[in-house]
Structures are given as C-alpha cells and as structure tokens.
Amino acid sequence: MKTLQTELVEKDLSRPRTGEVEQKSIRTRGSRKERLTSRDWAEIMGTNRPTYGRKKGGAYRQR
C-alpha cells in the first residue's frame, strides 16, 4: 500500500519531498515570561466571581 504523498507524486500532482526541511529566515524572539501576581491568578481562575445556586422554588439565586 502506497502513501498518499507517493501517489500524488506519481500522478504529477505534487513535487517529491526532499530530505531537507526548508528553514524560515525569520528569527524567533525569546519568549517573554510574564510574571503574574496571586491576585491576577485569582482573577483568571474566577475565585472572586459571584456564585449562583438553586434555592427553594428552583430559582437561581446568588449565594
């Protein structure tokens, strides 16, 4: 069984792949490490958001 890539090359629908991968000429910048405070993490996780639950009668109410 042949791979899809080899079949495409045989039917001249694609160029044969070379062993080398083309490298981009763009430099990659160093990743910036963002320092988050504990308050920022609490905001991301949603710990200071209002919570709702069903109470008597089935209605959603703020706890």
C-alpha positions as semicolon CSV with decimal commas, in nm:
position;residue;x (nm);y (nm);z (nm)
1;M;0,000;0,000;0,000
2;K;0,140;0,337;-0,102
3;T;0,116;0,655;0,091
4;L;-0,090;0,945;-0,029
5;Q;0,220;1,155;-0,088
6;T;0,383;0,896;-0,317
7;E;0,064;0,857;-0,518
8;L;0,039;1,233;-0,570
9;V;0,400;1,242;-0,690
10;E;0,336;0,959;-0,937
11;K;0,036;1,142;-1,085
12;D;0,238;1,468;-1,106
13;L;0,004;1,648;-0,870
14;S;0,275;1,723;-0,619
15;R;0,651;1,770;-0,610
16;P;0,858;1,497;-0,448
17;R;0,967;1,581;-0,097
18;T;1,332;1,628;-0,032
19;G;1,501;1,512;0,283
20;E;1,565;1,866;0,398
21;V;1,304;2,089;0,551
22;E;1,304;2,449;0,438
23;Q;1,403;2,680;0,718
24;K;1,237;3,014;0,760
25;S;1,456;3,320;0,751
26;I;1,257;3,485;1,028
27;R;1,425;3,500;1,365
28;T;1,227;3,382;1,660
29;R;1,224;3,616;1,953
30;G;1,280;3,492;2,302
31;S;0,955;3,422;2,477
32;R;0,860;3,685;2,730
33;K;0,789;3,536;3,067
34;E;0,502;3,719;3,224
35;R;0,504;3,734;3,600
36;L;0,154;3,718;3,742
37;T;0,065;3,809;4,097
38;S;-0,157;3,597;4,316
39;R;-0,436;3,848;4,260
40;D;-0,401;3,803;3,883
41;W;-0,419;3,424;3,917
42;A;-0,729;3,454;4,135
43;E;-0,892;3,669;3,866
44;I;-0,803;3,419;3,593
45;M;-0,942;3,125;3,789
46;G;-1,258;3,317;3,872
47;T;-1,246;3,286;4,250
48;N;-1,386;3,636;4,307
49;R;-1,688;3,594;4,081
50;P;-2,040;3,559;4,218
51;T;-2,169;3,204;4,256
52;Y;-2,525;3,104;4,188
53;G;-2,727;2,808;4,305
54;R;-3,079;2,679;4,310
55;K;-3,270;2,756;4,624
56;K;-3,625;2,691;4,736
57;G;-3,864;2,708;4,443
58;G;-3,598;2,614;4,187
59;A;-3,488;2,968;4,107
60;Y;-3,122;3,058;4,065
61;R;-3,007;3,293;4,338
62;Q;-2,675;3,441;4,435
63;R;-2,509;3,270;4,728
